[in-house]
Amino acid sequence: MDNKKVWFITGASKGLGLSLVNQLLAAGHYVAATSRNVTDLNQAVGQTTPNFLALQVDLANEQSVKQAIDQTLSTFGRLDVLVNNAGYGIGGSIEELTDEETRISFDVNVFGTLNVIRHAMPHLRTQGSGHIINISSIAGISANTGWAIYGATKYAIVGLSEVLADDVKQFGIHVTVVAPGAFRTSFLTPESLVLAQNPIDAYTDVRASHSKYEHMNGNQIGDPEKAAAAMIQISEAPNPPLYLLLGSDAYKRAMNKVERLRDEFTANETLTKSTDFSA
């Protein structure tokens, strides 16, 4: 194995994942990439090379994930960078979305990420190195009206990444949680976005929010090729960031959230501190 890295990328048949795969292969890295449909993945990548391993994986199934990790190791000999990119958008109020719709969203957006980390960690610990990049969303920092369940899954990714970073730093493993804004991918198309099947008329603000996003498709400010390049750049840094915002829209929303939190916390400082035991 030369000095090129071995990457394991989920959700790689489209969007940011596909941009990342193509740039990494062009740079000579080794890439194991997953998709629910390996034929679609191979067609999207469009090249045959020993540096590329296409894997059909059900991320919600631990055995399927384990087999993919094992096959990557048997093919390339090691793991260097994991990118948990697979996920989809789900819109609707909590009342409108069924238990089944909600649980499937968590299975893909959260538990799939946990399954990959769980089965990759023994190998990364043994190596004493590695970089885990978890793709959240700006919705995991500042969610919008009508996206409660999606926001909940992406907040979960932020939270688990923050603690994971502390848990694994003693092993020489880095963790970065990426929060993209709106990028010009297929994310807002029906194949990547699920809306409540039983909408309730009373939620007019939710419908307006969904309409805004549906009309945004194809006009998003973010360039997925630049996002992929940014992720490759941080993978090469000796001390990569724990948090990486992608897109000027993400930066603006995040900074507005920071200001809002500070205002809320300080406004209630006296009440907050009043709950301590008296000296």
N, C-alpha and C positions, 0 to 999 in steps of 0.2 A: 504493500500500500504506500503510495507516495504521500506528499504533504497536503493533498486535497482532502476535504472533509466529506464524511458520509452524513447525508441529511435524510430524515424520515419526515414526510409531509403528509398530513391527512387532508382530505377534501381537495384533491389536486387536479381534478378534471376541468376546472373552470376558475374564473375570478383570480384573486390574489394568489391562490395556490398554484394555478397553472402558470402565471407570470413568474413565480418564484422557481418552479421546476425548469422552465425554459432558460432562464438566466443562469441558473446553477449549472445546467448541462453545458451551456455555451462556454462557461468558465472552466469546465473540466472537472467539476465536482461529481461525486457519486450520489445518486438520488433514488431512494425508495419512496414511492408515492402511492397513496391509497385512494380508492374510490369505491362507491357501491357497485359500479359497473366498470370492470376492467377494460372492456371493449371501447367504451366511451373515452376512458382515460388514454388508452393507446392512440386512438384516433386524434384526440386533442393535442397530445404531445407530438405525434406525427414523425417520430424517428425511432430507429432501432439502434441501440448502442449498449455495450456491456456496462456502461456507467448508469444505466437506468433500469430499475426494477418496478414493474407495475403490479400492484397488489389489490385484489378485490377483498374488501374488508367490511364487516358489519361492526362498527365501532361500539355499539351497545352490547356486543357479545364478547365477553372476556376471552373465550377460547379463540375466536377469530382474530382478536388483537394480538394475543400471545403468538399465534402462528405467524402473523405478519412480522412481528419483532424478531422471532427466531429465524425466519427466512431471510430477513435483512442481514442478520449477523452471519448466517451461513454463507451468504453471497458476498458480502463486503468485509466481514471480519470485525466490524466495530460500529459504534454509533457516536456521532459527534454533536449533531444539532437535531432536536425534535421540534417540529412546528405543528402544533395542534390548531389547525385551521378550519376543519370541518364544522359546519353549522348552518343554520338557516334562520330566517326571520319569521316571527309569528306575531300577528297583530290582532288586537281585540281587548276589550276590558276583561277583568278576571271573571266577571259574571257571565260573559258571553262564551268564553272558552271552556270546553268540557275538561273533565279530569283526564281523559285519554289524550286529548290534544296537548294538554299541559305536560303530562308525563313523557310523552314522546319527545317533546321539545327539550326537556331536561336530559332525557336519555342521550340525545345526539349532541346537544350543545355543552353539556356538563359531564355526564357520566362517561361519554366517549373519551373526553380529555383525561379523565381520571384513570380509565382503563389503560390508555397509552402510557401515562406516567408510571402507573403501578408496575407494568411489565417491562418498562425500559430501565427503571431506576436500579435494579440489581446490577445491570451491565455498566451503567454510568458510574455507580459507586466503585465497582471493581476497577474500572479504568482510572478513577480519580479525576475525571474531567467530563465536560459536556455542557451543553447550553439548551435549555428548554424555553421555547418561545410559544407562549399561549396567546392566541388571537381572541381578544375580547371585542369591545366596541366602545365608542364614545357613549353608547347607551349603557355601558357598564359603569360609567362615572356620572353621567347626566342623561337620564332617560326622558323621553317625550310622551305626551298624552297618547294613549291607545296602544302602548307597547309594554305593558306591565310584565308579562311573562317573559318576553324577550329580554327586557331589562334585567329581570331577576336572574336569568341564566348567565347574562354577561357580567352582572355584579358578582355572581358566584365565581366566575373565572378570575376576576380581579382579586377577590378575597383569598381564594386558594393559592393564587400565584404569590401574593405577598407573604403568606406563611411558608409556602414551599421554599421560597428563596432563603429564608432563615434556616429552615430545616436541613437544606442540602449544601449550604455554603461550606461546611466543614469538609465536604468531600471534593471540593474544587469544582462544583457544578454551579453554573449561573442560571438565573431565571429572568426572563423579560416578559411582561404582559403588554401586549400591543393593543392600543385603542384607536382603530381607524374611524374617520368620519365617513362621509359619503364618497364612494369611489365608483368610477364608471365601469362596473362589472355587471353580471347578470343577477345581482343580489335582489333587485326590485322586480324581477320577472316572476311569473307564476311558478316556475320550476324551483325557485329558491325562497319564495315568500308565501307563507300561509296566512290567510285571514279567517276570522271566525266564521264558521259555517252557519251559525244561528245568530246573526246580528240583532240587537235590540234597538228599536227606533229611537228610544229615549237618549241614546248616547250620540248626540249630534256632534259633540266636540271630537269624539273618537273617529267618527266617519270623516270629518273634515281633515283630521290629521292624516288618516290613511290616504285620502284623495291627494293631499299635498305630496306625499311620498311617491305615490303611483305616477304622478305627473312629472316627478323629478327624474324618472328613469331615462338614461341617455344624456342627461345634462349635469350629472354629478361633477363636483369640482375636482375630485381626486383622480390622479393618474395611477392605475395599478402597477404599471411598469416602474414608476418612481418609488412606489411603496415597497415593491419587491427588492429593489436596489437598496433601500434604506435598511431593510431587515438583514440583507447580506452584509451591509456595512457594519451593523452592530455586532454581528456574529464574529467579526474579525477583530473587535475591540478587546483589549486585555481586561477591561472592567466595563462590561456592557451595562446599560441602564436597566433598572427594575421596571420602570414605566417608559413606554414610548407612544406618544400621540402621533398620529399620522393624519395630515391635512390641516389646513388653516381653520376649517370649520370645527374640527375636533379641538384644536387649541383654544378657540374662542369659547366653546361650550364648557370646556374643562375649567378655564380661568373664571368664567362666570359662576360655576359651581363652587369653586374655592371661595370666592367673595361671598356667595350666599351662605355657605356654611359658617364662615367667620362672623357674618352679621347675626345669624341665628344663635350661634354659641355665645357670643358676647352679650347679646340682648338679654339672655336668660342666665347670665353668670351668677347673679345673686341667688336666684331660685335653685340653680344647679348645686351650688356650694352649701345651700341651707340644709341639704339632706344628710350632711356629715354628722357624726356624733359630736356633741358639744365637748369642748376641752374641759 
